[in-house]
Amino acid sequence: MSTARLREEAPPILVVAPSRLGWIALIGAGKTLKQLTFGHASSRAAIRALDPGLRAAAEPGDWNAQLVRRLQDYASGQPVDFRDVRIDTQGLTAFQRRVTAQCRKIAYGEVRTYGRLAALAGSPRAARAVGNCMAANRFPLIVPCHRVLPASGRPGAFSAPGSTAMKQRLLAMEAGRRGTPRR
């Protein structure tokens, strides 16, 4: 590994914070978000929801307080744009990266179908694969998978605590507060 690469890698930091959408836990390193979870009943539950390998390598601390505040603002119903947040796409396939990139373009208060997202990602017949990609999303809210719906228009499943009820809550919150999201 090059010296420059070693300098870029920072130790992973674990952050836990309350929000109106439940407890949030995230792990970040340097300027990159490694994983995010939200909607938990307790800080312990939020931490347990993180990938065990990432969690074991992370130390509790302060990481990107501005992002934590923006997540809390979002959870309070404020339009927030997270497209500037750098995420760790290591381990994703080329297809998953394309789907993730297209999903991040879905604006606050808007929705897309799995089929439309598949087409935008260059694989128009891969709606089911898009659903699998969204189910495995390590960055909910940042990669707004809650804005992706089945062709029926019903909310469908959601991987966050509360499943469909949480997805409906997020969509209703965004529909009621459309405006120019802040970064």
Secondary structure, 3 states (H helix, E strand, C coil): CCHHHHHHCCCCEEEEECCCCCEEEEEEECCEEEEEEEEECCHHHHHHCCCHHHHHHCEECCCCHHHHHHHHHHHCCCCECCCCCCECCCCCCHHHHHHHHHHHCCCCCCCEEHHHHHHHCCCCCCHHHHHHHHHCCCCECCECHHHEECCCCCCCCCCCCCHHHHHHHHHHHHHHCCCCCEC
